[in-house]
Amino acid sequence: MVPRRLQPGDEVRVISPSRSMAILKEKQVDIARNRLEALGFHVTFGKHVHTHDEFFSTSIEERIEDLHTAFLDQNVKGIFTAFL
């Protein structure tokens, strides 16, 4: 299976499957969002990307929810991860 190429106007979802994006400076997130938007993409973020515990992670259930939600959303044409 080969997905189609991303096109300007496509929605791309950013999820954070390992660490919370709360550790990133807002300026870094803005730069990344602006670069993706400059390529013509509509950028959205997973529901739990900023949620964190004392280890700056989210629960496994929250990470799975963001991943499943991104794959199930018919409007999302690409998924980017903030951390691996």
Stockholm file with secondary structure:
# STOCKHOLM 1.0

chainA/1-84         MVPRRLQPGDEVRVISPSRSMAILKEKQVDIARNRLEALGFHVTFGKHVHTHDEFFSTSIEERIEDLHTAFLDQNVKGIFTAFL
#=GR chainA/1-84 SS CCCCCCCTTCEEEEECSSSCGGGSCHHHHHHHHHHHHHTTCEEEECTTTTCCCTTSCCCHHHHHHHHHHHHHCTTEEEEEESCC
#=GC SS_cons        CCCCCCCTTCEEEEECSSSCGGGSCHHHHHHHHHHHHHTTCEEEECTTTTCCCTTSCCCHHHHHHHHHHHHHCTTEEEEEESCC
//
